[in-house]
Amino acid sequence: MVSSRIKRRKRWFALAAIWLGFAISIFLCEAGLRVYVASRGWTPNCYATGLSFFVPDKKAGHTLRPNLRLRSSTYEVETNSFGLRGRSIEKQKPDDVYRIAVLGGSSVFGYLVPQHQDSCCVLEQLLRDQGIPDGKKAEVLNGGVPGFNMTQVKHRYEQTIAPLSPDLVILYLGWNDSKLAIAKSPESINKTPPAPSWAQRFLSQSTLYGLIRFRLFPADTPQFAPPADASTKITKEGAKAFRNDLHDLLAAINRSDAQPVISTQLMAANPDCDNLGLYLGQTPQQIETNQKIGRWITQTMRDVAEESQTPLFDIAKNVSCQPDLLGDAIHLTREGHRQVADSWANDLAELLP
């Protein structure tokens, strides 16, 4: 009996020693990695990216994390206390400020550019350099959230942006709703997908977990085009749902006494972007199908702007599509953001009070 107890204790001690050694190894790896990323000027969440970006939201499913700071070899992102990319702002709009909000997905957010290089920051600087009537100072809010569709943008506007009292709101969106436009049963699409689980968000704080999960064993590369084949097309039901969501968003902005503006997008599906078809599919048929979807979205944005008497900033027409302006199907490069902002500034000259 005594001998068996001693053996059991030895086994427990051995198991505890193994677990303790494992925990110490994990701790040392985590500490070593943090020292390394700090020496590069990166933040501990540098490998987790998307997991660090998002937190749950009751209405939109998820939204951008407030006070986020992420820096890596690829990304340089900071959000303020309202979860907007960019510098801190006051909730109460100063009397000498004309506030513009730009809403949409990752193309607005500035997925491929460093901090302060997105079109919102560039537009703000352009307007401040040019000056606006009434001697006011322009302030441009980046309300973009990667992946957001029009339903999520509406929720974000009502909860976060409208309380900031914007004078004018630019909608640079549409492509993220392409899955809705081609759906035969739009009601089956989850328009408010949830944030990553609490466990994933907790693990995203670990540099070691981020390295293993997203660098050593990465998930599939995100696809920025709908999974179209030759038979995919805009459906009657999807087209109606797309237009309804856009009208609902416009109504929400109008209710807040802000001036909505619809902007078409610069994307590889535009007619003058034939040399960027590689971003839209792997076969000529898929590329052609996704071009048709993108062009339908652009024309629908124009049509809704006309029928709702909403000002239109026609980026798809006014900015010539060049390979150095897009990093993929929809995401603007630094030069792309600059040219889009420049086009917006020109159009705004006719709208500013």
Backbone hydrogen bonds in HBPLUS format (Angstrom, degrees):
<---DONOR---> <-ACCEPTOR-->    atom                        ^
c    i                          cat <-CA-CA->   ^        H-A-AA   ^      H-
h    n   atom  resd res      DA  || num        DHA   H-A  angle D-A-AA Bond
n    s   type  num  typ     dist DA aas  dist angle  dist       angle   num
A0005-ARG N   A0001-MET O   3.05 MM   4  6.32 154.1  2.12 148.0 154.9     1
A0006-ILE N   A0002-VAL O   3.03 MM   4  6.27 158.7  2.07 149.0 154.7     2
A0007-LYS N   A0003-SER O   3.01 MM   4  6.27 152.6  2.08 144.2 151.8     3
A0008-ARG N   A0004-SER O   2.95 MM   4  6.20 155.6  2.01 145.8 151.9     4
A0009-ARG N   A0005-ARG O   2.91 MM   4  6.17 161.6  1.95 152.8 157.7     5
A0010-LYS N   A0006-ILE O   2.92 MM   4  6.13 156.8  1.97 146.3 152.9     6
A0011-ARG N   A0007-LYS O   2.95 MM   4  6.24 151.9  2.03 145.6 153.1     7
A0012-TRP N   A0008-ARG O   2.92 MM   4  6.24 158.4  1.97 150.4 156.1     8
A0013-PHE N   A0009-ARG O   2.79 MM   4  6.03 161.6  1.82 154.0 159.5     9
A0014-ALA N   A0010-LYS O   2.82 MM   4  5.99 153.6  1.89 143.4 151.2    10
A0015-LEU N   A0011-ARG O   2.83 MM   4  6.08 158.8  1.87 147.8 153.8    11
A0016-ALA N   A0012-TRP O   2.82 MM   4  6.02 161.4  1.85 149.6 155.1    12
A0017-ALA N   A0013-PHE O   2.82 MM   4  6.00 152.0  1.90 143.7 151.8    13
A0018-ILE N   A0014-ALA O   2.93 MM   4  6.21 151.0  2.02 145.5 153.1    14
A0019-TRP N   A0015-LEU O   2.98 MM   4  6.30 165.4  2.00 153.8 156.8    15
A0020-LEU N   A0016-ALA O   2.78 MM   4  5.95 155.7  1.84 147.4 155.1    16
A0021-GLY N   A0017-ALA O   2.83 MM   4  5.95 157.3  1.88 144.2 150.7    17
A0022-PHE N   A0018-ILE O   2.84 MM   4  6.09 152.8  1.92 147.1 155.2    18
A0023-ALA N   A0019-TRP O   2.84 MM   4  6.07 160.6  1.88 148.7 153.6    19
A0024-ILE N   A0020-LEU O   2.90 MM   4  6.11 158.6  1.95 149.0 154.9    20
A0025-SER N   A0021-GLY O   2.94 MM   4  6.11 152.8  2.02 142.3 150.0    21
A0026-ILE N   A0022-PHE O   2.91 MM   4  6.21 158.5  1.96 151.3 156.8    22
A0027-PHE N   A0023-ALA O   2.90 MM   4  6.11 161.7  1.94 148.0 153.3    23
A0028-LEU N   A0024-ILE O   2.87 MM   4  6.07 159.6  1.91 149.0 154.4    24
A0029-CYS N   A0025-SER O   2.88 MM   4  6.09 158.3  1.93 149.3 155.4    25
A0030-GLU N   A0026-ILE O   2.83 MM   4  6.03 163.3  1.86 153.2 158.0    26
A0031-ALA N   A0027-PHE O   2.85 MM   4  6.02 164.6  1.87 150.2 154.8    27
A0032-GLY N   A0028-LEU O   2.82 MM   4  5.93 160.6  1.86 145.7 151.7    28
A0033-LEU N   A0029-CYS O   2.89 MM   4  6.04 161.0  1.93 149.3 154.4    29
A0034-ARG N   A0030-GLU O   2.96 MM   4  6.16 156.0  2.02 148.3 155.0    30
A0035-VAL N   A0031-ALA O   3.03 MM   4  6.29 151.8  2.11 146.9 154.2    31
A0036-TYR N   A0032-GLY O   3.00 MM   4  6.27 154.0  2.07 143.9 151.4    32
A0037-VAL N   A0033-LEU O   2.83 MM   4  6.14 170.0  1.84 161.8 161.9    33
A0038-ALA N   A0034-ARG O   2.97 MM   4  5.94 151.8  2.05 138.6 146.9    34
A0039-SER N   A0035-VAL O   3.01 MM   4  6.19 145.3  2.13 140.2 149.2    35
A0039-SER N   A0036-TYR O   3.06 MM   3  5.15 120.3  2.43  95.8 110.7    36
A0040-ARG N   A0036-TYR O   3.22 MM   4  6.61 129.6  2.49 139.2 152.5    37
A0040-ARG N   A0037-VAL O   3.12 MM   3  5.06 135.1  2.33  92.9 105.5    38
A0042-TRP N   A0037-VAL O   2.81 MM   5  5.08 156.2  1.87 160.8 152.6    39
A0041-GLY N   A0038-ALA O   3.02 MM   3  4.97 154.5  2.09 100.2 108.3    40
A0043-THR N   A0071-ARG O   3.03 MM  28  5.30 157.7  2.08 137.8 139.6    41
A0046-CYS N   A0043-THR O   2.98 MM   3  5.34 145.0  2.11 129.0 127.9    42
A0048-ALA N   A0045-ASN O   3.14 MM   3  5.44 134.6  2.36 106.8 118.9    43
A0051-LEU N   A0048-ALA O   3.16 MM   3  5.58 155.0  2.23 137.7 130.9    44
A0052-SER N   A0049-THR O   2.75 MM   3  5.30 131.4  1.99 116.3 130.4    45
A0053-PHE N   A0049-THR O   3.11 MM   4  6.35 134.2  2.33 144.9 157.3    46
A0053-PHE N   A0050-GLY O   3.17 MM   3  5.00 131.5  2.41  92.1 105.1    47
A0065-ARG N   A0053-PHE O   2.64 MM  12  5.57 149.5  1.73 163.4 160.8    48
A0055-VAL N   A0063-THR O   2.96 MM   8  5.62 153.2  2.03 153.9 162.3    49
A0063-THR N   A0055-VAL O   2.90 MM   8  5.62 148.2  2.00 157.4 167.5    50
A0057-ASP N   A0061-GLY O   3.24 MM   4  4.82 154.8  2.31  99.6  98.8    51
A0061-GLY N   A0057-ASP O   2.93 MM   4  4.82 133.8  2.15 130.9 135.5    52
A0067-ASN N   A0080-ASN O   2.94 MM  13  4.82 165.1  1.96 119.9 122.2    53
A0079-THR N   A0068-LEU O   2.97 MM  11  5.06 149.9  2.06 136.3 140.5    54
A0070-LEU N   A0077-VAL O   2.86 MM   7  5.16 162.4  1.89 159.4 160.5    55
A0077-VAL N   A0070-LEU O   2.78 MM   7  5.16 166.5  1.80 158.8 163.3    56
A0072-SER N   A0075-TYR O   2.74 MM   3  5.12 155.8  1.80 156.1 153.6    57
A0086-GLY N   A0078-GLU O   3.15 MM   8  6.16 157.8  2.20 142.2 148.2    58
A0080-ASN N   A0084-LEU O   2.92 MM   4  5.55 153.1  1.99 144.7 149.3    59
A0083-GLY N   A0080-ASN O   2.98 MM   3  5.34 164.6  2.01 116.9 120.5    60
A0097-VAL N   A0094-PRO O   3.14 MM   3  5.43 157.0  2.20 120.1 119.2    61
A0137-LYS N   A0096-ASP O   2.71 MM  41  6.06 163.3  1.74 153.9 158.0    62
A0098-TYR N   A0137-LYS O   2.92 MM  39  5.94 158.7  1.96 136.7 142.0    63
A0139-GLU N   A0098-TYR O   2.98 MM  41  6.08 149.8  2.07 154.4 149.3    64
A0167-ASP N   A0099-ARG O   2.70 MM  68  5.36 155.2  1.76 143.1 151.2    65
A0168-LEU N   A0099-ARG O   3.34 MM  69  6.79 152.2  2.42 150.7 155.8    66
A0100-ILE N   A0139-GLU O   2.76 MM  39  6.08 166.2  1.78 162.2 166.5    67
A0141-LEU N   A0100-ILE O   2.67 MM  41  6.10 161.1  1.71 159.4 165.8    68
A0101-ALA N   A0168-LEU O   2.93 MM  67  6.43 159.3  1.98 156.9 162.9    69
A0170-ILE N   A0101-ALA O   2.79 MM  69  6.25 157.5  1.84 160.2 166.2    70
A0102-VAL N   A0141-LEU O   2.96 MM  39  6.18 159.4  2.01 167.5 169.4    71
A0143-GLY N   A0102-VAL O   2.82 MM  41  5.52 147.7  1.92 155.1 163.5    72
A0103-LEU N   A0170-ILE O   2.83 MM  67  6.19 165.8  1.85 171.3 176.2    73
A0172-TYR N   A0103-LEU O   2.97 MM  69  6.12 164.2  2.00 173.7 174.4    74
A0145-VAL N   A0104-GLY O   3.16 MM  41  6.56 156.9  2.21 135.3 136.5    75
A0108-VAL N   A0105-GLY O   3.20 MM   3  5.66 133.7  2.42 108.3 118.3    76
A0109-PHE N   A0105-GLY O   3.08 MM   4  6.32 168.5  2.09 149.6 153.3    77
A0110-GLY N   A0106-SER O   2.93 MM   4  5.95 147.3  2.04 140.6 146.5    78
A0111-TYR N   A0106-SER O   3.30 MM   5  5.55 150.4  2.39 152.2 155.6    79
A0113-VAL N   A0110-GLY O   3.29 MM   3  5.56 168.7  2.30 113.2 116.6    80
A0117-GLN N   A0114-PRO O   3.17 MM   3  5.69 148.7  2.28 139.2 136.7    81
A0122-VAL N   A0118-ASP O   3.08 MM   4  6.37 164.4  2.11 155.5 160.5    82
A0123-LEU N   A0119-SER O   2.82 MM   4  5.85 156.2  1.88 141.1 147.9    83
A0124-GLU N   A0120-CYS O   2.97 MM   4  6.19 160.6  2.01 147.3 152.4    84
A0125-GLN N   A0121-CYS O   3.10 MM   4  6.35 160.5  2.14 148.0 152.4    85
A0126-LEU N   A0122-VAL O   2.96 MM   4  6.21 157.3  2.01 149.7 156.4    86
A0127-LEU N   A0123-LEU O   2.93 MM   4  6.17 164.3  1.95 158.0 161.2    87
A0128-ARG N   A0124-GLU O   2.97 MM   4  6.16 149.9  2.07 144.4 153.1    88
A0129-ASP N   A0125-GLN O   2.88 MM   4  6.06 151.1  1.96 145.7 153.7    89
A0130-GLN N   A0126-LEU O   2.90 MM   4  6.11 157.1  1.96 148.5 155.0    90
A0131-GLY N   A0127-LEU O   2.73 MM   4  5.59 143.7  1.86 136.1 146.9    91
A0148-PHE N   A0145-VAL O   3.06 MM   3  5.63 167.7  2.07 146.0 146.2    92
A0153-VAL N   A0149-ASN O   2.90 MM   4  6.15 155.6  1.96 152.3 160.4    93
A0154-LYS N   A0150-MET O   2.93 MM   4  6.10 152.9  2.01 143.9 150.3    94
A0155-HIS N   A0151-THR O   3.15 MM   4  6.50 161.1  2.18 148.4 152.5    95
A0156-ARG N   A0152-GLN O   2.90 MM   4  6.14 162.2  1.93 151.6 156.9    96
A0157-TYR N   A0153-VAL O   2.80 MM   4  5.98 153.8  1.87 148.2 155.9    97
A0158-GLU N   A0154-LYS O   2.98 MM   4  6.24 170.9  1.99 157.5 158.4    98
A0159-GLN N   A0155-HIS O   2.99 MM   4  6.10 158.1  2.04 150.8 156.7    99
A0160-THR N   A0156-ARG O   2.82 MM   4  5.50 161.5  1.86 145.2 151.4   100
A0161-ILE N   A0156-ARG O   3.28 MM   5  6.66 156.2  2.34 140.9 147.5   101
A0162-ALA N   A0157-TYR O   2.72 MM   5  5.62 176.5  1.72 158.2 157.3   102
A0164-LEU N   A0161-ILE O   2.86 MM   3  5.34 151.8  1.94 116.4 125.8   103
A0165-SER N   A0162-ALA O   2.92 MM   3  5.36 162.7  1.95 121.2 123.8   104
A0259-GLN N   A0167-ASP O   3.00 MM  92  6.23 166.8  2.01 132.3 135.7   105
A0169-VAL N   A0259-GLN O   2.83 MM  90  6.03 161.8  1.86 148.4 149.3   106
A0261-VAL N   A0169-VAL O   2.72 MM  92  5.91 133.4  1.94 169.6 167.0   107
A0171-LEU N   A0261-VAL O   2.77 MM  90  6.06 158.9  1.81 163.9 170.7   108
A0263-SER N   A0171-LEU O   2.87 MM  92  5.66 157.0  1.93 154.8 150.5   109
A0177-ASP N   A0174-GLY O   3.00 MM   3  5.40 152.9  2.07 110.6 119.3   110
A0178-SER N   A0175-TRP O   3.05 MM   3  5.32 157.9  2.10 117.1 117.2   111
A0180-LEU N   A0177-ASP O   3.09 MM   3  5.23 127.3  2.38  98.7 112.2   112
A0181-ALA N   A0177-ASP O   3.12 MM   4  6.49 154.2  2.18 148.0 155.1   113
A0182-ILE N   A0178-SER O   3.16 MM   4  6.42 139.8  2.33 147.4 156.0   114
A0183-ALA N   A0180-LEU O   3.16 MM   3  5.18 160.4  2.20 105.2 111.1   115
A0235-THR N   A0181-ALA O   3.10 MM  54  6.43 157.0  2.15 150.8 156.0   116
A0188-SER N   A0185-SER O   2.92 MM   3  5.69 162.6  1.95 125.3 130.8   117
A0189-ILE N   A0186-PRO O   3.11 MM   3  5.58 164.7  2.14 115.2 120.1   118
A0201-ARG N   A0197-SER O   2.95 MM   4  6.28 161.5  1.98 155.5 161.0   119
A0202-PHE N   A0198-TRP O   2.85 MM   4  5.99 148.3  1.95 143.3 152.1   120
A0203-LEU N   A0199-ALA O   2.89 MM   4  6.13 161.6  1.92 148.2 153.4   121
A0204-SER N   A0200-GLN O   2.87 MM   4  6.02 136.3  2.07 141.1 153.2   122
A0205-GLN N   A0202-PHE O   3.18 MM   3  5.78 162.1  2.21 113.0 118.5   123
A0206-SER N   A0203-LEU O   2.86 MM   3  5.47 163.7  1.89 119.7 125.3   124
A0210-GLY N   A0206-SER O   3.15 MM   4  6.35 163.6  2.17 144.9 149.5   125
A0211-LEU N   A0207-THR O   2.98 MM   4  6.19 154.3  2.05 146.5 153.3   126
A0212-ILE N   A0208-LEU O   3.02 MM   4  6.26 167.8  2.03 154.8 157.3   127
A0213-ARG N   A0209-TYR O   2.81 MM   4  5.85 171.8  1.81 159.2 161.9   128
A0214-PHE N   A0210-GLY O   2.95 MM   4  5.59 158.8  2.00 138.6 145.1   129
A0215-ARG N   A0211-LEU O   3.02 MM   4  5.03 141.8  2.17 124.3 132.2   130
A0216-LEU N   A0211-LEU O   2.94 MM   5  6.35 154.3  2.01 158.7 166.2   131
A0217-PHE N   A0212-ILE O   2.98 MM   5  6.11 136.8  2.18 148.1 159.8   132
A0228-ALA N   A0226-PRO O   2.57 MM   2  5.45 132.8  1.78 117.5 100.9   133
A0232-THR N   A0229-ASP O   3.06 MM   3  5.47 158.9  2.10 115.6 122.1   134
A0239-ALA N   A0235-THR O   2.86 MM   4  5.94 160.8  1.89 149.0 154.0   135
A0240-LYS N   A0236-LYS O   3.17 MM   4  6.31 157.6  2.22 141.7 147.2   136
A0241-ALA N   A0237-GLU O   3.05 MM   4  6.29 160.6  2.09 147.0 152.3   137
A0242-PHE N   A0238-GLY O   2.89 MM   4  6.06 157.5  1.95 150.0 156.2   138
A0243-ARG N   A0239-ALA O   3.05 MM   4  6.26 167.7  2.07 150.2 152.8   139
A0244-ASN N   A0240-LYS O   2.91 MM   4  6.08 158.5  1.96 149.4 156.0   140
A0245-ASP N   A0241-ALA O   2.97 MM   4  6.13 159.6  2.01 148.6 153.3   141
A0246-LEU N   A0242-PHE O   3.11 MM   4  6.38 153.8  2.18 146.9 154.0   142
A0247-HIS N   A0243-ARG O   2.91 MM   4  6.18 159.7  1.95 151.9 157.4   143
A0248-ASP N   A0244-ASN O   2.86 MM   4  6.08 155.7  1.92 149.3 156.3   144
A0249-LEU N   A0245-ASP O   3.04 MM   4  6.23 152.8  2.11 141.8 148.6   145
A0250-LEU N   A0246-LEU O   2.99 MM   4  6.28 160.2  2.03 149.3 154.5   146
A0251-ALA N   A0247-HIS O   2.90 MM   4  6.11 155.4  1.96 148.1 155.0   147
A0252-ALA N   A0248-ASP O   3.02 MM   4  6.28 152.9  2.10 145.0 151.7   148
A0253-ILE N   A0249-LEU O   3.15 MM   4  6.46 153.9  2.22 148.1 154.4   149
A0254-ASN N   A0250-LEU O   2.92 MM   4  6.19 162.7  1.95 152.5 157.6   150
A0255-ARG N   A0251-ALA O   2.91 MM   4  6.08 151.6  1.99 148.3 155.6   151
A0256-SER N   A0253-ILE O   3.07 MM   3  5.31 136.8  2.26 101.0 113.0   152
A0258-ALA N   A0253-ILE O   3.42 MM   5  5.83 162.2  2.46 158.0 152.9   153
A0257-ASP N   A0254-ASN O   3.00 MM   3  5.17 161.9  2.04 111.7 115.1   154
A0262-ILE N   A0311-PRO O   2.96 MM  49  6.31 161.4  2.00 171.0 166.2   155
A0313-PHE N   A0262-ILE O   2.79 MM  51  6.17 161.3  1.82 153.4 159.4   156
A0264-THR N   A0313-PHE O   3.12 MM  49  6.59 145.9  2.24 145.9 154.8   157
A0270-ASN N   A0267-MET O   3.03 MM   3  5.80 170.8  2.04 124.9 127.9   158
A0268-ALA N   A0329-ALA O   2.81 MM  61  4.84 166.8  1.83 144.7 148.8   159
A0273-CYS N   A0270-ASN O   2.94 MM   3  5.38 155.9  2.00 127.3 127.6   160
A0276-LEU N   A0273-CYS O   2.90 MM   3  5.48 164.4  1.92 122.8 126.2   161
A0277-GLY N   A0274-ASP O   3.39 MM   3  5.54 153.0  2.47 114.9 112.4   162
A0279-TYR N   A0276-LEU O   3.15 MM   3  6.05 166.2  2.17 125.0 128.2   163
A0280-LEU N   A0277-GLY O   2.89 MM   3  5.32 162.8  1.92 118.0 123.9   164
A0287-ILE N   A0283-THR O   2.98 MM   4  6.22 164.1  2.01 158.6 163.3   165
A0288-GLU N   A0284-PRO O   2.95 MM   4  6.08 164.4  1.97 146.8 151.2   166
A0289-THR N   A0285-GLN O   2.96 MM   4  6.14 158.5  2.00 146.4 152.5   167
A0290-ASN N   A0286-GLN O   2.98 MM   4  6.16 165.0  2.00 151.7 155.1   168
A0291-GLN N   A0287-ILE O   2.90 MM   4  6.11 143.9  2.03 145.6 156.4   169
A0292-LYS N   A0288-GLU O   3.05 MM   4  6.34 153.8  2.12 145.7 151.9   170
A0293-ILE N   A0289-THR O   3.04 MM   4  6.40 153.3  2.11 145.8 153.3   171
A0294-GLY N   A0290-ASN O   2.95 MM   4  6.09 167.7  1.96 146.7 149.9   172
A0295-ARG N   A0291-GLN O   2.90 MM   4  6.05 159.8  1.94 150.5 156.3   173
A0296-TRP N   A0292-LYS O   2.92 MM   4  6.05 147.5  2.02 142.3 151.1   174
A0297-ILE N   A0293-ILE O   3.04 MM   4  6.34 156.8  2.09 149.6 155.5   175
A0298-THR N   A0294-GLY O   3.05 MM   4  6.36 160.9  2.08 148.5 153.0   176
A0299-GLN N   A0295-ARG O   3.00 MM   4  6.18 165.9  2.02 147.9 151.3   177
A0300-THR N   A0296-TRP O   2.84 MM   4  5.98 154.7  1.90 149.9 157.6   178
A0301-MET N   A0297-ILE O   2.98 MM   4  6.22 154.6  2.04 151.1 157.2   179
A0302-ARG N   A0298-THR O   3.16 MM   4  6.49 153.1  2.24 143.8 151.0   180
A0303-ASP N   A0299-GLN O   2.85 MM   4  6.14 156.6  1.90 148.5 155.4   181
A0304-VAL N   A0300-THR O   2.87 MM   4  6.05 167.5  1.89 155.8 158.0   182
A0305-ALA N   A0301-MET O   3.05 MM   4  6.12 154.1  2.12 141.0 148.3   183
A0306-GLU N   A0302-ARG O   3.05 MM   4  6.31 154.1  2.12 146.3 152.9   184
A0307-GLU N   A0303-ASP O   2.93 MM   4  6.20 169.9  1.94 157.6 159.8   185
A0308-SER N   A0304-VAL O   2.95 MM   4  5.85 146.3  2.07 143.7 151.6   186
A0310-THR N   A0305-ALA O   2.81 MM   5  4.68 154.1  1.87 143.0 148.2   187
A0309-GLN N   A0306-GLU O   3.22 MM   3  5.03 154.9  2.29  97.5 104.9   188
A0315-ILE N   A0313-PHE O   3.02 MM   2  5.90 129.4  2.29 108.8  94.1   189
A0317-LYS N   A0314-ASP O   3.05 MM   3  5.43 141.4  2.20 106.2 116.9   190
A0318-ASN N   A0314-ASP O   2.82 MM   4  6.00 160.7  1.86 154.6 161.3   191
A0319-VAL N   A0315-ILE O   2.94 MM   4  5.42 160.3  1.98 146.8 146.6   192
A0325-LEU N   A0322-GLN O   2.98 MM   3  5.54 166.8  2.00 124.2 127.2   193
A0333-THR N   A0325-LEU O   2.98 MM   8  5.25 160.9  2.02 122.3 125.7   194
A0327-GLY N   A0331-HIS O   2.81 MM   4  5.65 166.8  1.83 165.5 170.1   195
A0337-HIS N   A0333-THR O   2.86 MM   4  6.19 159.5  1.90 158.0 161.7   196
A0338-ARG N   A0334-ARG O   3.07 MM   4  6.30 152.7  2.15 141.7 149.4   197
A0339-GLN N   A0335-GLU O   2.98 MM   4  6.24 159.0  2.02 150.1 154.6   198
A0340-VAL N   A0336-GLY O   2.97 MM   4  6.15 161.2  2.00 152.6 158.0   199
A0341-ALA N   A0337-HIS O   2.96 MM   4  6.04 164.5  1.99 147.4 152.0   200
A0342-ASP N   A0338-ARG O   2.95 MM   4  6.11 151.8  2.03 142.6 150.7   201
A0343-SER N   A0339-GLN O   2.99 MM   4  6.20 153.2  2.06 144.3 150.7   202
A0344-TRP N   A0340-VAL O   2.94 MM   4  6.23 161.1  1.98 153.3 158.5   203
A0345-ALA N   A0341-ALA O   2.91 MM   4  6.12 159.5  1.95 148.9 154.5   204
A0346-ASN N   A0342-ASP O   3.14 MM   4  6.41 154.0  2.21 143.0 149.0   205
A0347-ASP N   A0343-SER O   3.06 MM   4  6.37 159.6  2.11 150.4 155.7   206
A0348-LEU N   A0344-TRP O   2.76 MM   4  5.95 152.3  1.84 154.4 163.2   207
A0350-GLU N   A0347-ASP O   3.22 MM   3  5.96 157.3  2.27 116.8 121.5   208
A0351-LEU N   A0348-LEU O   2.85 MM   3  5.02 145.5  1.97 105.4 116.5   209
A0352-LEU N   A0348-LEU O   2.93 MM   4  5.94 160.3  1.97 174.2 170.7   210
